[in-house]
Amino acid sequence: MKYLFIAFVAVFLSGCLEDRYRYFCQNPDNFVAEQCQKPRCLFTQTCPEYLVAPILTKQIENVQPEEAKK
């Protein structure tokens, strides 16, 4: 039973050894690939700027300085 548990843990952790990305253009190594460049990526919405933290960039752009709030 002990060896079965060790084998299970080894197989489970072997999947954590490399980075995996859901989309090809989400991987920073592929940003310069032809399919990740405009206009080709516009149709499928897989341009890197759409896939890499678009929510965070919108939040940063919408921050207003303290003086404008008064």
Z-matrix of the N, CA and C atoms (Angstrom, degrees):
N
C 1 1.447
C 2 1.527 1 110.56
N 3 1.320 2 115.67 1 -38.68
C 4 1.458 3 120.81 2 179.72
C 5 1.531 4 110.77 3 -62.88
N 6 1.338 5 116.94 4 -42.11
C 7 1.463 6 121.21 5 -179.10
C 8 1.532 7 111.06 6 -69.99
N 9 1.300 8 116.55 7 -33.79
C 10 1.460 9 120.55 8 177.04
C 11 1.525 10 110.64 9 -65.17
N 12 1.306 11 116.94 10 -41.49
C 13 1.461 12 121.62 11 177.46
C 14 1.524 13 111.16 12 -64.28
N 15 1.322 14 117.11 13 -43.10
C 16 1.470 15 120.88 14 179.46
C 17 1.525 16 110.23 15 -64.66
N 18 1.331 17 117.34 16 -40.45
C 19 1.460 18 120.39 17 178.28
C 20 1.527 19 110.73 18 -65.15
N 21 1.322 20 117.00 19 -40.69
C 22 1.463 21 120.61 20 178.60
C 23 1.522 22 111.16 21 -62.52
N 24 1.314 23 117.27 22 -45.07
C 25 1.463 24 121.33 23 179.62
C 26 1.521 25 110.54 24 -63.79
N 27 1.331 26 117.88 25 -40.63
C 28 1.468 27 121.28 26 179.30
C 29 1.524 28 110.96 27 -63.24
N 30 1.323 29 117.66 28 -43.62
C 31 1.469 30 121.11 29 179.10
C 32 1.527 31 110.12 30 -67.04
N 33 1.315 32 117.46 31 -40.97
C 34 1.456 33 121.76 32 -179.87
C 35 1.528 34 111.54 33 -62.80
N 36 1.324 35 117.86 34 -43.35
C 37 1.459 36 121.53 35 -178.04
C 38 1.523 37 113.16 36 -77.18
N 39 1.318 38 118.05 37 -18.23
C 40 1.465 39 119.48 38 -179.80
C 41 1.529 40 111.56 39 -67.27
N 42 1.311 41 118.47 40 -21.86
C 43 1.458 42 121.46 41 177.19
C 44 1.517 43 113.36 42 -75.95
N 45 1.322 44 118.44 43 -8.13
C 46 1.461 45 122.50 44 -177.11
C 47 1.519 46 112.88 45 -98.65
N 48 1.307 47 118.57 46 12.23
C 49 1.453 48 120.67 47 -172.72
C 50 1.522 49 113.97 48 -85.15
N 51 1.306 50 119.36 49 -18.99
C 52 1.457 51 119.96 50 -179.19
C 53 1.522 52 110.48 51 -134.08
N 54 1.324 53 115.32 52 156.22
C 55 1.464 54 120.38 53 177.30
C 56 1.514 55 109.29 54 -76.26
N 57 1.310 56 115.93 55 139.19
C 58 1.463 57 121.22 56 176.81
C 59 1.518 58 107.90 57 -127.52
N 60 1.308 59 114.82 58 139.73
C 61 1.451 60 121.33 59 -179.18
C 62 1.520 61 109.09 60 -120.36
N 63 1.310 62 116.71 61 143.17
C 64 1.457 63 120.92 62 -179.19
C 65 1.524 64 111.11 63 -68.91
N 66 1.323 65 116.91 64 -38.78
C 67 1.455 66 122.00 65 -179.01
C 68 1.519 67 109.67 66 -117.39
N 69 1.327 68 115.88 67 148.63
C 70 1.460 69 121.62 68 -178.74
C 71 1.525 70 111.13 69 -59.64
N 72 1.317 71 116.88 70 -42.81
C 73 1.468 72 121.02 71 -176.35
C 74 1.530 73 112.94 72 -79.51
N 75 1.312 74 118.58 73 -2.48
C 76 1.460 75 121.72 74 176.80
C 77 1.522 76 110.61 75 -79.71
N 78 1.311 77 117.78 76 -22.03
C 79 1.456 78 123.29 77 179.32
C 80 1.525 79 109.16 78 -76.42
N 81 1.331 80 118.52 79 123.03
C 82 1.475 81 120.41 80 -179.19
C 83 1.526 82 113.80 81 -58.22
N 84 1.316 83 118.00 82 -25.98
C 85 1.470 84 120.58 83 177.90
C 86 1.523 85 111.87 84 -68.51
N 87 1.309 86 118.38 85 -20.26
C 88 1.466 87 122.42 86 -176.71
C 89 1.523 88 113.78 87 -102.75
N 90 1.319 89 118.31 88 5.84
C 91 1.464 90 120.73 89 -178.79
C 92 1.525 91 112.60 90 -57.42
N 93 1.315 92 118.21 91 -31.58
C 94 1.463 93 121.40 92 -177.69
C 95 1.523 94 112.82 93 -89.65
N 96 1.312 95 118.49 94 -1.52
C 97 1.464 96 121.64 95 179.63
C 98 1.523 97 110.21 96 -65.16
N 99 1.327 98 115.85 97 151.26
C 100 1.470 99 121.08 98 -176.46
C 101 1.528 100 111.70 99 -61.52
N 102 1.312 101 117.79 100 -39.20
C 103 1.469 102 119.29 101 -177.66
C 104 1.519 103 112.76 102 -73.52
N 105 1.331 104 117.88 103 -9.59
C 106 1.466 105 121.54 104 177.54
C 107 1.522 106 112.51 105 -99.76
N 108 1.305 107 117.02 106 4.31
C 109 1.460 108 121.79 107 -179.15
C 110 1.526 109 110.15 108 -102.41
N 111 1.324 110 115.23 109 149.80
C 112 1.461 111 120.76 110 176.59
C 113 1.506 112 108.61 111 -73.29
N 114 1.278 113 122.79 112 147.41
C 115 1.455 114 130.39 113 4.65
C 116 1.524 115 113.06 114 -87.87
N 117 1.319 116 118.49 115 -4.35
C 118 1.462 117 120.51 116 -174.98
C 119 1.526 118 113.15 117 -61.86
N 120 1.329 119 118.14 118 -37.91
C 121 1.467 120 120.59 119 -176.10
C 122 1.535 121 112.66 120 -83.10
N 123 1.317 122 118.24 121 -9.74
C 124 1.459 123 120.50 122 -177.94
C 125 1.523 124 112.47 123 -66.52
N 126 1.313 125 117.73 124 -38.29
C 127 1.463 126 120.84 125 -177.28
C 128 1.525 127 111.52 126 -64.30
N 129 1.325 128 116.78 127 -42.25
C 130 1.470 129 120.65 128 -178.07
C 131 1.527 130 112.56 129 -91.45
N 132 1.333 131 117.14 130 -3.33
C 133 1.470 132 122.25 131 -178.49
C 134 1.523 133 111.78 132 57.97
N 135 1.334 134 117.22 133 38.07
C 136 1.461 135 121.29 134 179.60
C 137 1.522 136 111.95 135 -111.32
N 138 1.310 137 117.55 136 23.34
C 139 1.457 138 120.62 137 175.57
C 140 1.533 139 108.57 138 -66.40
N 141 1.328 140 117.64 139 143.28
C 142 1.467 141 119.62 140 -177.65
C 143 1.518 142 114.00 141 -54.49
N 144 1.325 143 118.15 142 -36.11
C 145 1.468 144 118.89 143 -179.22
C 146 1.521 145 112.45 144 -68.82
N 147 1.334 146 117.80 145 -19.81
C 148 1.463 147 120.37 146 175.15
C 149 1.524 148 112.09 147 -83.51
N 150 1.329 149 116.87 148 -27.59
C 151 1.461 150 120.96 149 -172.42
C 152 1.525 151 114.33 150 -95.26
N 153 1.322 152 117.83 151 -24.38
C 154 1.465 153 120.71 152 -173.53
C 155 1.520 154 109.57 153 -102.09
N 156 1.310 155 116.49 154 99.12
C 157 1.465 156 125.55 155 174.41
C 158 1.524 157 114.46 156 48.45
N 159 1.329 158 118.88 157 53.97
C 160 1.468 159 118.70 158 178.25
C 161 1.528 160 112.28 159 -67.89
N 162 1.299 161 118.27 160 -27.04
C 163 1.469 162 121.09 161 -179.88
C 164 1.520 163 110.21 162 -67.78
N 165 1.327 164 116.58 163 -41.20
C 166 1.460 165 119.93 164 -179.18
C 167 1.516 166 111.61 165 -65.89
N 168 1.323 167 118.59 166 -39.01
C 169 1.462 168 119.96 167 -179.56
C 170 1.522 169 110.72 168 -67.54
N 171 1.329 170 117.85 169 -35.80
C 172 1.460 171 119.78 170 178.32
C 173 1.515 172 111.07 171 -67.85
N 174 1.313 173 117.70 172 -36.07
C 175 1.457 174 120.72 173 179.06
C 176 1.522 175 110.60 174 -68.15
N 177 1.311 176 117.52 175 -37.49
C 178 1.457 177 120.97 176 -179.51
C 179 1.531 178 110.12 177 -69.00
N 180 1.335 179 117.60 178 -39.51
C 181 1.463 180 121.02 179 -178.97
C 182 1.526 181 111.93 180 -68.35
N 183 1.308 182 118.64 181 -29.65
C 184 1.454 183 122.34 182 -175.47
C 185 1.529 184 113.74 183 -88.06
N 186 1.314 185 119.10 184 0.65
C 187 1.452 186 121.90 185 179.82
C 188 1.531 187 108.78 186 -73.91
N 189 1.332 188 116.40 187 129.43
C 190 1.455 189 120.81 188 -178.87
C 191 1.522 190 109.10 189 -106.94
N 192 1.324 191 118.13 190 144.57
C 193 1.459 192 120.73 191 177.65
C 194 1.524 193 111.22 192 -66.41
N 195 1.300 194 116.89 193 159.75
C 196 1.470 195 123.18 194 -177.34
C 197 1.530 196 112.14 195 -60.77
N 198 1.333 197 118.26 196 -36.08
C 199 1.461 198 122.04 197 -177.06
C 200 1.531 199 112.05 198 -66.08
N 201 1.335 200 117.08 199 -32.74
C 202 1.464 201 120.73 200 -178.65
C 203 1.528 202 111.38 201 -72.64
N 204 1.308 203 118.25 202 -23.92
C 205 1.465 204 121.54 203 -178.76
C 206 1.517 205 112.50 204 -76.42
N 207 1.328 206 118.90 205 -22.54
C 208 1.483 207 122.39 206 -175.54
C 209 1.489 208 112.72 207 -76.73
